[in-house]
């Protein structure tokens, strides 16, 4: 019996692919064990979106090698795609597989290697089709993730992802619907549609398709109780998608929309295709059409050329907007991107200080948004874990508020609750008996 331990860094697409790898290995009779356990094989599915994630990837690789120096250590994912030779210099790595090679991992692991690591990384830019790697079972999760799109054509000036993921590629519509039906039959009540550039889904298909049409077909078919969209670009949120969120009863009242900066000069230098006024208007429109919607945003602190005035513009904009939460990333210089050679690089100290200020605003926004729903019924999907402070089961409302549900509610149930307080980052709620 071969024991396999896996660690995953980065986005929901990576999580989808790791679940698919795990499912494929299980069909070969391999057994998945925790990453901290002693294993015969270690798989590290890496991220390279920032220098910090590169560091985290290397730490996980070395941790696996220390745990069992004789194990077969395979490194895959975006860092493996971008810098395979760098990883090959870590003594103890056996295989380095690129993103397009993930489907072959079960076969790769059966191959014998010499002392030198095997580098199996192709030119991702030549990939024309999307990987079919996916799963119908997500251990320890009550939400399932379905990758329907990969790659990105946007070429923002700071982003390394197109170099690691290639051009935008879509899973055909009928395959998406078949997979949703299969995941739903496996007992999942909520499915998250994931992609590197989700809003670009369908543009590469023949005939062309669009995300709004796909979401409408899923919602009309009622194949799943809840459908959640992962991160989507501002200009790709058209009126049809917004209307589906507001009226379908299936598409969750939750959107994660990258803002990155509230300063028009910085947005232009980032090669973003909107300005601050457009984003503010979009947020107002969403709240007008979808009452109670949770809007999360991404922000980058310390992009090259970000002056104190430019940062102040971002801070004021975030403080004024009715958003639910903020993900903050200090700018990370990525080799091969235009921003890496721009003038006006911001010091690490300033980036850290600005990121901390933005996170403080984000924490206040998160609390204020959750507290709006004290005394208002919410539908919560209960997860298979408990709140460490109360011992109550934890779940998420459709508008992405973490809720600790009083009483012995079974996992994987959607229950109607009445929130009564906000403590330690989540609402405390009582089940409403019908």
N, C-alpha and C positions, 0 to 999 in steps of 0.2 A: 504494500500500500504506500503510494507516494504522497507525502504531505506537502501541501503548497500553501505558502503565506503570501499575502498580497497587500501592498500599501498603495494608496491612490492620492495624488495631489491634484489640486486645480478644480476645473469647472465641472458642471453636470455632464458634459459630453464625456469627459474622462471617466466619471463615475458610471455612466451607461456602458462604456466600453469595458471597464473592469468587471462589471457584472456579467457581460457577455463572455469575457475570457473565463471567468470562474465557472459559468454554466458549461462552456465547451470542455473545460478540464474535467468537470464532474462526469461528463459522458465517457471520458477515457478511464474512469475509475479512480481518479485522483481525489484527495480529500482536502478541503480548505480548512486551514487552522489559523488562529490569530497570529498577527505579525510578530508579536513578542514571543511566540512559541518557537521551539526548535523545529525546523522544517527541512525537507530535502530540496525544496525549490523555493526561492524568493523572487517575487515579481514586483518591481517598483515602477508604477505608472506615473511618470513625471510631468511636471509643469515647467514652463520657462517664461511665463508672462512678466516676471520681475527677477532681479538678481537674487532676491530673498528666496524665491521658490527654487532657483538653481541650487542655492545653499542647502535648503531643506531636502532636496532630492539627493544630494551627495551624502548628507547625514544619514538618510534612510538606507542608502546603499551600503555605507560603512557599518551601520548597525546590523544589517543582515549578515554581512561577512563575518563580523565579530561573533554573532550568535552561532553560526555554523560555518566555519571556514571551508568545509568540504561540500557545502550546498551549491547547487547550480543557481547562480544569481543572474536574472535576466532584467535588463533595464529597457523600458519602452516609454512611449509618450513624447511630448513636445520637446523636452530637453534632450532626449535621445535622438530625436529627429534633427534638432539644430546643431548639436555639438557631440556627435558620437565619438570622435577621437579623444575629446576631453574626458569622457566617461571611461573610455578604454584604458586610460592611464591609471585608473583605480585598480590596484591589485586585488584579484578575487572575482571580478566581473567575468562571467562566461559568455553572455549573449547581450547584444545591443540591437533592439528591433525598432524600426521606425513606425510611424503611425499607420502607414499603409500595410505594414507587415503584422499588425496585431492579430489579424484573423489566422495567421499561420503559427501563432505561439504554441499551440499544442504539438504541432509537428516539429517545430524548432527545438522544443525541450527534449524530444526523443533523439536528437542528434548528438553525437559525441564531439567534444572539442579538444583542441590542443591547449597548450599553455596560453597562447595569444587569444584574446576574446574575439568572437565572431561578430563582425559588424554587418548587420542586415538592414540597411537603410537606403531606400530608393529615393528618387527625385520626386518629392511630393507634388511639385508643380505640374508634373505630367499626368497625375491621376485624374481620370475623367469621371469615374463612377464613385458612388459613396459605399463605404464599407457596410456590409450587412450585419456586422457584429452587434448583437443585442441580446437581451435576456427577457425572460418572462417571470423570473423569480429574483427578488431583491432581499436577501436575508437581513433581518432586523429593521426593515423599512415597511411602513404601511403605505407610503407613496411610491409609485413606480415611475421610472424615467425612460422616456423613449427619444432616442436621437433620430431626428428626421432630416437634419441638415449638417453639413460639415464644411470647413473652409471659409474663406472670406475674401471678397474682392475690394473692400473699402480702402485699404492701404492708408490708414491713419498714420501720421508721421512718427508716432511713438511706439507703434505696435509691432511686435515680432511674430504675432500669431499667423498671419498669412504665409510667412516663411516656414512655419512649422506644421501648418494644416493644409496649405495649398488653396486652390480656387474653390469657390462655392459649388457644392454638390448636394443634390436633394434625393431623399428617398421617395420613390414614386407614390402617388396618392393612394392607389389601391393597396400597396404594401403597408402604408401607414395605417390604413383602416383595418387591415387584417391583423396587424400587430396589436393595435388597440383592443380589438376583440379578444385576442389570445391572452393579453395581460389581464383584461377584465375577467375572463373566465377563470384565471388563476386566483381571483379573489380580491384584486386591488380595486379600491373605490376611487382613488385619485391617480391620475396620470399627468406627469409634467412633460410637456413637449420641449425638447432641448435642441440647441444648435449653436454653432460658433457664431453665426450671423442669421439668427432664426427668421428675421423678416425677409431674407432673401430666398426663403424656401420657394421652390417651383420655377424660378427664373431660368434655370438651366434645363428643365424638362421640355420634352417635345410631345404634344403641344405644351406651351407654357402654362403654368398654374400660379396661384398666389395663395398666401397664408390665410387670407380671409375666407376664401372658398373652402379650403381644407377644414378650418375651424368650424365653419357653418355645417359642413357635412358630418363632422364628428358630433356636434351638438344636436343636430336634427336626428341623428341615428340613435342617440341616447345609449351608446355602447358603454359609457362609463358615467359614474355619478358626478365626478368632478374632473374638470380639465383645467390645468394651470399652464400658463405660458412662462417660459424662462425669459431672460433678458432680451429686450427688443429695442431697436433704434428709434429715436423720436419721429423721424419722417416716415417710418414704416407703420405707424399706428394710424391706419385710415379709419374713416367713419364706420365702415362695416364691422371691423374688429371691435371698436369701442361699443357699438350698438349690441353686439353679441355678448360682451361682458355685462352690459346693463340689463339684458332681457332674457338671455337663454336659460338662466337658472342652473347652468352646467359649467360655463366658463367662469373661473374664480375672479372675484373683485380684487385683483392684485396684478400690478405690473412693475417690472424692474426696468427702468429706462436710464441708460447712461447719459449723464450730463457732462461730466469731466471738468468743466469750468463754467463760471458765470461771467467771464470776461470775453467780449467779442474778439479782441485781438488774439488772445490765447486760443480760442476756439478756431480761429482762422489758421493759426500756426499749427494746430493739431490736425488740420484738414478735416474738421467736422463740417457737416453740411447743413448747419442751422446756426442761429444766433440765440442770445439769451432771451430776447423778446419772444421768439418762436416757442422756446421751451416753456416759458411762463404761461403763454396762451394755451399750450397743450395741457398743462397741469390744470388750469382753470376749466378747460373744456371737459376733461375727464371727470372732475368733481361735479360738474353740472349735470353730466349725463349719467354717471354711475355713483350715486350717493354711497358713502362709506368705503370707497375704493382705497386700497393701500398702494401708495406709489413709493417705491424705493429708487434711489439714484446712486450712481457711481460718481465719485469725485477724485480728481488727481491733484495732489498738492506738490507745488514746486516744479511745474513744467518749465523748460528753458524759456527765459524771458518774462517769467511771472514776477512782476514787481509787487511791492507792497500794495499799490493801488489796485492792481489786477486781482490780487488775492482778496482785498477788501470787497471788490465787486462780487466775487464768488460768495464770500461769507454773508454779505447782505442779502444776496439772492436766496441762499439756502435758508437763512433765518426767516425770510418773508413767505416762503412757499409752504403750502399745506401738504407736506410729505410725511411718510410714515417711518422711514429709516434711511440711513446713509451708509454706503460702503466707501471707505476712504483708502486710497493708495498713494503713498509718496511716489513721485516720478522715479522710474528706474531706467537708467541708460541701457538700451538694448543694442548690441553691436549689429550694424547693418541697417538700422533705421535712420531716416533723415534727422530726427530729433537728437540723435546721439552726437552729431557734429554741429548742432546749432550753437550760436553765441548765447551768452546769458545763462549758463548753467547755474542752477541754484545750489547753495551749499547744503550738505546733509543736515546740518543743525537747523537751518531754516525750514527745510522740507519736513523735518520731524515736528517742529513747533507748529507749523501750519496744519499738519495732519491732526495733531492733538486738538487744536481749536475746532476743526471741522468735526471731529469725532464727538467732542463735547456737545456741539449743537445737535448732532445726530442722535445722541443718547436722550437729549431733552425732547426731540421730535418723536422718538419712539414711544417714550412714556406718555406724552401728551396725546398721541394718536390712540394708544390703547385705552387710556382713561376716558376717552370720548364714549366708549362703549360700555362703561359701567351702567348697569340697569337696562341695557339693550340686549335682547336675545340674539345669540349667535349660533351658527351651526359649526360644530367642532369635530374633526376627524381625530379620534383618540389613537395615540401611538403606543407602542409596546415598551414604554419607559416611564419612570416616575420622577416627579419633582423631588430633588434631594432635601429641600426644606420642609415641604408639607407631606411628602409621601403620596400625593395624589397623582393619578395618571395625567400625562401631558398630551396635548394635541394642538392642532392649528385650526383657527377659523378659516373660512374661505378667503377672508381678507388678511390672512397671514399674521394673525396675532397669536403668540404662544399663550395657551390657556391651561392652567392646572384645574382639572375637573374633580370636584369633591365627590367621594364615594367610590365604590368598586366597579368602575365602568370597564368593560372588556375592551381590549385593543381591536383596532380595525372596525370600529363602529362610528358612524356619524350621529352625534347626539345634539339636541337643542339645549343650550345652557343659558343661564342668566348670570353674567359677571357681577361680582359684588365688591371687588377690590383689586388694586394693582400692587403686587409685591415682588421684589427681586426679579424684575424684568418680565413678569407675566401677569395676566389676569387670573384671579381666583374666581371660580364659577361653580354654580350648583346646577345639576341637571333639572330641566323643566319636565315634569311628568305630564305626559299627554292624557 
